[in-house]
């Protein structure tokens, strides 16, 4: 399939291609067929595999090579290297949106929106710890608000009253974020090449916290696996 390079990070060895079918495909350094550093806007041919591109090579390099090989038989001069190549248009002629942000806040935001009950795909370590960070901050804010309201209502006076507002807000917050937590742990296990059913270990007494910490610290599995391509931003 013909495509156009949208982005390529040479340091991380990962990028994206806009295919002629209007879809966006991710690729890594090992998917390039020959030594090349594809620039943004470069025209390439590739083999689609789900949402991943493989066997990528520059179409200009292939066309130039074919013209040089055919020159003796056709007695036609080869195309000059300096000949301008018109920009190609793909899909419906609209610009495809750039890749999603890999900031800690973006991971947390998507965890509560697009990935709220997403049990497929993979989640890198940064995504897991970004969600942990802002979830803890949110929990602290919820508890602080609840305590403030209870103090204003004198719920703590007398020693026998229960901080109803704080406990209620705490319970609602945990319930609202329970499914995103489970989905995130499942995707983290997928990123390690493991089955998502191992997430059960994270909710067992005594060993749950340790199991979660271990799964959160193991690096991503290199390359594609049965649950999807390697997450964007992972250093290879």
N, C-alpha and C positions, 0 to 999 in steps of 0.2 A: 504494500500500500504506500502511496505517496503521502508525504507529510512535511510539516514545517516545524523547526525547532523553536519552541516558545521560551525555554530557559534551560541553561546548563551550568551547574556549579562545578567547576574543575576541581576545587579543593575537596568537596564532599563526594564528587563523582556521581551526581544524580541530577536528572532534569526531566523535562516534559516536552512532548511533541503533539502538535495539533494535526490530527489525521484528516485525510480527504473526506472522511465520513462525518466530520464535525465533532468527533469525540477527542478527548485528551488522553494521552497515554504517557505513563511514567517509564523511565528507563534509567539504567545504571551504567557505569563505565564498562562493565563486562559485556554489555549488550552491543557495543560497537564492534563491527566486523574487522575494522582495521584501525591503526593508530590515527586518531583524529580528535580534535577538540571542537565539536560543533558549536558554531556561534548562533546567536539569536537570529532567527529569520532564515537560517540555512535550509535548503531543500534537501530532503532525504527520502530514501525508500526504507521500509521496515516491515517486519512481520508482526501483526497484532496477535496478542495472546491475552485475552480478557481485557484488562485495563493496563497491560504492560506491553511495551514495544521491545522487540528483539531483532537480531540480525540487521542492525542499522548501518547504512552506508550512504555516503553523499551521492546524490544523483548526478551532480555536475562532474564528479570524478569519474563515474561510470560512463557518462556520455562522452567525455573528453577522450577516455581510453578507447571507446569504440570508434570514434572518428579517426584516431591515430592509426588503429589497426586496419581500417578500411581505406586509408589514404592511398596505398600503392595500387590497389585494384581499381579504385574509382578515379585515380589520378586527380583527386581533389585536395586542395590544401587543408590541413587540419585547422580546427577552430582555434583562434588565438586565445591564450590564457587570459588576456585582458578584455575579452569580449564581455560586455555587460550582460548580466543575467536578469531578466525582468522578475520582479517579485511575484510569487505565486499566491493565488487566493484559494482558500479551502473552505469546505463546508458551505454555510449559507452566507458567507461574505462578512460575517460579524467577528469582532475580536473576542477570542475566548478569554474568560476571566483568568487572572494569574492564579498561581497555586495558593492554597490556603496558608495562612500565617502559622508559623510554628512557635509562637511565643507562649509563655506559660499561661497568660490570661486567655489567649485564644483557645488553647486546649480545654481549659475549664469551661469557657463559654459554650464550646461545641459539645462538651460532655453533658450539659444541661439542656441542650437544644437538639441539634442534629443527631447526636450520639446517645440520646437519653435512654433508649432501649435498643441500641445497636450492639448485637452480640456477634457480629461477623467482622471480618477484617482484623487488623493488627494495631497495637498501641505501643509505641516506643517508651523507654524509661522516662524521657522528659515529659511526655503526655501524662503518665501516671503521677509523677511528682508535682507537676503543675496543678493537676486536679486536687491532689492532697493539700498543697499549700493554700489555695484559695478556698477550699472546703473548710479548712481549719480556721481561716480568717472569718469566713461567714459564720461558723459556729460560735466564735468568740463574740461577734457582733450580736447574734441572736440571744446569747446568754446575757450579754450586757444590757440589751434592751429589756429583756424580761426582768432582770434584777432591778433595773431602774423603775419599771412600772410597779413592781411589787413593793419597793421601798416607798414610792409615792402613795400607795394604797395602804401603807402600814401593815403589810402582810407578815413582816418579820417581827413585829412587836408582840410581846406576850410569850414568845418562845414556843408556842404550840401550833401556830399557823403554818400552812404549807405555801411555798412560793408558787402559786397556781399558774401565773402568767409565764414565769420562766420555764417551768416544767412543760407547759403546753406548747410554747414556742419551740423548745428543744425537741419534743416528740414530733411536731409537724416538720421541722427541718430534717430530722433523721429519716422520717418516712418519705419525704419528697425527694431525697437524694439517695435512697436505698437502691433503686433500680439502676441509676447511672453508675453507682459503685460496682454493682455486680457486673454490668456490661463492660466496665473498664477493666476489671480483673480478668474477665473472659478474654477480652482482646489482648491484654498483656500476656496471657498464657499462649494465645495464638502466635504472638510475636516471638515467643521462645520455641515455637514448634510443638507445643503441648496442647492436649485437649482441654477445652474450657470446663469440662466437668471437674477438673482439679480445683476449681474455685471453691468447691465445698470445703476443702481443707482450711480456707481462710476464715470460715465461720464456725469452726469447731472450738470448743473451750480449750484453754491452755496453749494449744499449738497454733491457733488461728493467726495471732499477731506475728509469730515467727515465720509462718509459711508466707504470709503476705509480704513481709520484708524481704525474704529470699527471692520471691518472684519479681519484686520491684527492682532488685539490684542486678539481676542477670542481664547481660547485654542482649541486644536483638540478634536473632538468627540471621546470618548473612544471606542475602539474595532472597528469591521468592520461596515461599512454601505453600502448602495446600490451602492456607487461609488468606493468601493474597501477596502482593508485592511488598518489598521492604519499605517501611515508612519513609516519607520524605524527611531529609535532614539527618539521617543516620550516617555517621562517618564509616566509610568502608576501608 
